[in-house]
């Protein structure tokens, strides 16, 4: 039986998204190719071995800063009445430990931030048949009375969820495709289609790419899904966190390469000399370093080129009556535009400029809170987008373990930095709370006749002097 329309639709959706995922990863990893205005510029940089420089990659910063703020500190299980469910919580904690969910959920958020999509697969574990790491998240059985659950992050380039056209928020089914036999020229692919009531399994014919329905053969009977829920949970955002950093990063790459190309010329300037025209020209060789074929390469010792564009070279020109040097391009011609495009990147991605600033000018106190406001708002937005899906995945875990009607709450870390959240107002309120506590202790001591009212008033006066800064060193020590 060939592939169904559902499978081919999901595979097409996977194929169409692949280029965007690869581009997002390349910009995050700093693997984008340099764009040269002319072929000659490319050849000149290749000659100087500057065409393959690693990027000064600022584009990864918007992703890393979002991921660093989105920390899930725990999952809390509650009864329908909102009370802690101790039994469900114990199973949830055991699943957290077994799957190292702190790292798993971090990887999930990393995928969403980098690619725009992230997929979490939840399925009961079969102790008698441990899952192959290469086929994780591809069930072939449904263990009865499951006592453990596998929670796995899947690469968005292998998994997709198809939504209803009529109700875009309703997931119809999920499709996963991977290569199970990577033999070159005879690759065999596996595919799964996950529904709420069943799982269909397919294998491609050796050597086919699986682009056509005829390339696939259905394997055996459908696997029953007794839970009534898609085991694939999809987290997504409109576009990768660093999407608007792509163009500034390309321009930054060009500025960096061109700047590096001029550094040697700043240290070893090119010089020239004008030869006396009355003298015979006995130097020989070509005047200009033109584009030569391989057999007349300027690097060839048998092909003497008199005018090379290399640092420290001396140009012998006709009319040798004066000498001088060529000035290299000033660094500010590159650094000023570099700073401009870094500021553009910060604004376009809602990432505070001080996270890109190579000078290390870090704001503090209230100014840090104001500077971080756009990023903090973005973090709050991401929490709203992700919370319901993570809670649904956690509730599905508990349903597999036999806990129905349990509500799970995601515990997030703070959206802002610790410095940001403790503003000057917070500090002053903390001090005031401590002073009030001390005054209450003094009042209690007078009531208990541990000290007299006069002694208490004296202590209060010393305390006030300390708070207002009027206390001298001797009285401060006494207090």
N, C-alpha and C positions, 0 to 999 in steps of 0.2 A: 504494500500500500504506500503510495507516494505521500509527500508532505501535504498537510492541510493548508488552507488559506491562512489560518491563524499563524502557523509556523513561518510561512513565507513572508507574511506581513511583519512579524517580529524580526526576522532576519534582515529584511530590507531596512527596517528602522535602525538596527544595529549597524548596518553597512553605512547608512547615510550619516550617522553620528560619529563614525570612526575618525574621519579627518579632523573634526573639531576637537575630539579628545586628544589626538596626537599633537595637534598644534598647541593645545593648552599645556600638555606635558613638556613639549620642547621649550616653551617660554619659561615654565617653572624651573626646568633643569638647566636652562641657559644653553640650549643646543641649536638655536636658530642661526641660519646662514646669513652672512653679511650680504648686503645689497650694494653692488658697485654701479656707479653711473656709467662707466664705459668698460669695455674689455681690456683696454690698455691699463687702466687703474688696477684691475684685478691682477694683470701680469706683473706690474711693478710691485704690488704688495706681496705676491707670491715669490718674487725674486728675493725680497727681503724677509721672507718667511713670516709675514704678518697677516696672512689671509686666514690663518687657523688659530688665532688667539682665542683663548677662553673668554667668554663674555664677562663684563663687569655687571653681574645680573642683579638689577634692582627689582625686576618684575616678580620675583618670588616673595618679596617683602609683604605685599598686601595679603597673600595667602597665609604666610606664617603668622602674621599678627592676629588674624582672625582665628586661626586654629589654636593659638596659644591662649586666647581668651575664652574659648568654648570648651570648658572642662566640666565633665560630668563626674560629680563626686560620689554619687550613689543613686540607688533606686529604692523607693519606699513602697511597700505593699500595704494597701488599706482595704478594709471591709466596705461594703456599700454604704454603711453609716459613717464612714470616714475615720474609723478607729484602726489602730495598727493591727495587722493580721500577722501574728507571730509565726504561725506554721508556714504561711506563704512566704513570709520574709526570710525564713530559714532556707527554704528551697531557692529563693531568688539569690540570696547571698552565696549559696553553694554553686549556683550556675555562674555567678559573677566570678568566683574564684576559679572554677573549672575552665572557663573560657577566657580568663584574664580580660574581663570586659573593659577594664580601664584602658588597656591598650587597643582592644578591638574597636571600641567606640571612638577612640582618638583617630584610628586609621579610617574609620567610616567618615568622620568629619573632614579628614584630610582629603579623601577622595571627592567629597562634595565640593569642597573649597577649590580644589585644583581642576576638576573636570566639569563641574556643575551638577553631576549626578553621583549618588552613592547607593549601594544596594546591600542590605543586611539579610542573610538567609538564616532561617530558624527551622530546625527539624529535630525530631527525637534521635538520640544517639543509639546505635545498635552495638552493645559491647561485644557481641559475638562476631561482628564483621566491621572492624575499624575502618573508617573512611580513608580512602587514598587521598593524600594531600593534593594530588593533581586533579582529583575529581571531587573535591570538597564542595558540598552544596548541591550534589546531584544524587538524590536518594533513589535506591532501587528496592527498598523495603520499608515497611512501616512497623517498627518494633511495638509489640503489645506491652501494655503497662510500662511505658517508658519511665525510667528512673533518672535519666540525665538528658540534657539537651545540648545540641551543637549550635553555636551562634557564630556565623562566619561572614566576613566581609568579602564581597565579590567585585571583581574589576568591572567597571561600567562598559568596557569594550567587549565583555563576554555576556552581559546580562542586560535585558531591557524589559520595561513594563509597558504594555499597550493599554491605552485608556479609551473610554467611550467617547465617540464624537458628540453624542447627544449630551452626555454629562461628563465633562472633561476631568472632574475630580474622582470619577469612579474607575478603578483599575479592573480591566476585563481578565487579563491573564499576563503571565510573565514568560519570557523565552530566554534560555541560556544555550550558548554554543561554544564548544571548545574543541581543540584538536587532540584526539586521544592517541593517534599514531602519527608522529611527525616525519615519517619516512619521506625523503625528498622526492617529489613527483608522484607519490602514491599516498598522500596524506588521507587519513580517515578522521572525520569529524563526528562528534556526538552532539545531540540537541535534546533539550527537554522543554516541554510546554507545561507550565504550572497553572492549573485551574483551582477553583475553590473545592471541587469535589474529586479531582483526579489529576494524574500526571502522565503525560504522553511522552514516550521515548523514541528517538529516531537515530539512525546511523547513515552516514553518507557513503556513497560508492567510492572506493579508493581512487585517488587522483582527481576527484571533482572538488569544486569550491563550495558546493552547496547553494549555489545561487538560484537553481531551478528546483521546482517541486519534484521532478523526476530523479534528482540526485539523491533523494532520501528514501529510506525504507523504514517503516515502523517496526519497532521491536516488541514482540509479544503483546500481552494484554496491558491495558492501562493500569497504573498503580493507583490504588484508592487513597484519596485524601480524606480522612475521617473528621477533620477539624473544621471544615467549612470556611477556611481562611487561606488566602494566598500566603505561602511561606516566605515570600520575597517582599521586603519592606523598602520602599523607595524614598530616599531623601533627595531633594533637588532645590536648586536656585535658578533664577533666569539665565545666568551666565557665570563663568568662572570668576572668582574674586579678582583675578589679575587681568581680566579681559581687556579693560581699557588701558592697561599698561603695555599692550603689545607694541603699538606704534611708537610711543616714547622710548621703549627699550631698543627698537631697531635703530632709531636715530642716535641713541646713546652709544650703541655698539660702533656705529660709524665714526662718531666723534672720538671715541677711545682709540680705535685703530689708527685713525689719522694723526692723533696726538702722539701716539707711540712712534709712528713713522718719522716724526720730526724731532724726537728727543736726541737721537745721535747727531743730527745736524746742529742742534743747539750747543752740544759739547764740542763737536769737531766741524767747524764751519767750512763750507766749500770756498775755495779761493780761486782767483783767476789772475792771469798775467797777460798784458798786451805786448806782443813781440814786435820789434822794430821791423817795419815793412821793407827796409832796404836789405835785411838779412835773408839769406836763402832759407826756405822752410824745409828742414831736413828731418823733422820729427816723424812724418809719415802717419798713416792711420786715418781713420774717418774722423770728421769733426763732431758728429752728433751720434748719440746713443739711440739709434733708431730700432725699430722692431726687426730683429734678424731671425732667419730660420735657424734651426739647430746647428747646421754646419758652420754658421757664422755667429755663434753665440758670443756676446761681449765677454762672457766669463772664460772663453777659450783663449789660452795664452797666444795662440797663433793669429788671433784676430784682435789687433791692438786698436782700441777705441780711445781717442784722446779726450773726449768730453763725457765723463761718466757722472751720474747723479748720486754718487756715493759720498757719505760723510768724510771729510778730510781730504778729498781729492783736490788736485790743483789743475785748473784749466789753462792750457797754453793756447792763446789766441794770437792771430796775426796782428802785428803792430805792437810788439812787446815794449811799450814805453811806460806802463804803469801796472800796479798790482792792486787787488782789492779782495773783498769777500762778499759772498751772498748771505743775506740774513734769512734765517729760518723763520717760519711762522711763529708768532708769539703764542705762548701757552694760553693766554686769556682768550684767544680766538676760539679755543676749544672748551675751556673750563667755564666761561660765561654761558654759552649755549647749553653745556652739560647741566649746569645748575638750573637753568630755565626749564629744561625738559624733565628734570627730577621733580621740580615744583608742579609741572603739569601732571605728572604721574600721581603725585600725592593728591591733588585736587580731584582728578578723574576717578580715583579708586576709593575716595573717602578715607584715606590713610594719613594720619598726622605727619607733617613734613619732618618732624624731628626723628622719625624712624628711618628716614632716608638720609638725613643730614650727615655727610662725612666729617664735618667739623665737630660733631658731638655736642652741639648746643641744645641741651635738654632742659625744657622748662620745668618748673617745680611749683608745688603748692596749688593755689587756685588757677594759675596760668596753665598748669598741666591739665587740670580738669577741663578747662575751656578748650584747650588744644585737642584733647582726646574725645571731645563730645561727639564728633561725627562717627568715629570708630565705635564708641560705646553704643550709639544709636543703632549702628549696623549689627553689633553683637546681639542686642536685644531683639532685633528683627529676625536674626538667624535662630535664636532660641524659640521664638514663636513658630517658625517654620518647621523646626526639627522635633519639638517636644512631643507633639501628638503621634508622630510616626514611631519614635523611640518607645513611648509609652505603650503603643499598640503592640510592638514587638515583644516588650517585656510581659504584657498581659497574655500574649500567645504562648510565651515560655511557660507561664504558670498554668495555662489551660492544658498544655501537653502533660504537665506534671500532676494534673487532677484538681487544680484550683479554679473553680468557676466563680464568676461574679466578684473578682478581685480587681480593684483599681490600683494602678501603679502611678506614682508621681516621680518625675525626674528631678534630681537635686543637682542644680547647676552651681558652679563657682561664680564669683562676682564678675560682672561684665566689664568693670573698670579695673585699673591697676590698684594695688594696695595703697600706693601713694595718693592716687586720685580719690579713692573712696574715703580716706581719712583727711578731710579738708581741715582748715584752720578752725572752722566752726565746731567740727567734731572734737578736735583737741580741747577747745575751751569748755565744751559741754562735759567732757570727761573729767577735766580738772574740777569743775563745779560740783559734779557728782561726788568726787572724793572729799571735797571740803564739807559738803552736807553730811556725808557719812561720819566724818570726824566730829562735827558739831553734835550729831545725835549720840555719839559715844560719850562725849563730855556731859551731855544732859543726863544720860543714863547713869553716869558715875556720880553725879550730884544727888540724884534720886536715891541711889543705893548707899549714899553717905560715904562713898569711897573718897571723895574730895569735897571741899567746901565750895559754895557758890563763888566766893572771892577768888579761890584758886582757878575755878573754871573760867571766870571772866578774864583773869590774867592770861590763861592759856589761849583764850579766844583772841585777845589783843595781839599776842605773839603770832598767832596764826594769820591774822589780818595783816600784820606787818610783813610777814613772809610773802603773802599773796600780792600785796601792793608794791613790794620791793623796798620798803622803808627800813627793814631790819638790818642792823649792822652785823659784822662778822661774829662778835661775841654773843649777841642775843640769838643769832641764827644757830650757833652751836648749841646754846642752851635749849632752844626750842626743839 
